[in-house]
Amino acid sequence: MTLIDEFSTGYNFWHMNWELDMLWWINANWHGTWIDFIFLFISIICDGGIFWILLSIVFLFIKKWRKTGVLMLALLLCVELFNNLVLKNVADRSRPFYWDDYMLTTTGNKAYDLYVYVKSLFTLNNGNGFLFGFGGIPDKQSFVSGHTMSSLGCATIIFLCHKKVGIAALVFASLVAFSRVYLCVHWPTDVLAGAIIGIGFGIGLYYLGNFLEPKIISFINKTINKKSQDTTK
């Protein structure tokens, strides 16, 4: 369980010693099959939280699901601000597939094998992905997993609001989280931390929404009634 710090110019690969072993084991035993493309698809459709953003917008047009959609959008905003503006910059952890200027380019080297695998997957448009970078090679900042935070956070909200559908959402979100480890674009502890924080945000926003909802409705009703009274005078 030793914490390993490995530095290169512009890169910081701090990790527990078991994490690289776990990623390399997945790479050696699972990669190179049709499963790769299933997890790649699952991961790509959640790039930038786009799957959850579109789903929450759809929910806004369904009365029974409107509150769920509002809470999901609030969570996605929190994830974007907290993860990308705070956590990733403070942690400054680089992703587990090592980069050209750091790697020993020898097959059999655990980190290099992960690097080759990731590069081979994200080949579309020379690794730049398609529209707005979706499907491209991720940037270097690793901690924590935004895919995991947003997916499990939104799934938690869905579960708390709609139990039966929420179970399916949690299963899908868990697959999204695992895909980040499977694809070797995150350390396992990136995903674990993202899951804890995302679920925490989901629970917190759900109860905050329940607390604020009657107050907001009351304020809106009072405003409408006041306007109606002013009109009739």
Helices and strands as residue ranges (DSSP letters): E 3-4, E 7-8, E 11-12, E 15-16, H 17-29, H 35-44, G 47-49, H 50-60, G 63-65, H 66-79, I 80-87, H 88-91, H 110-121, G 124-127, G 131-133, H 146-161, H 163-182, H 188-232
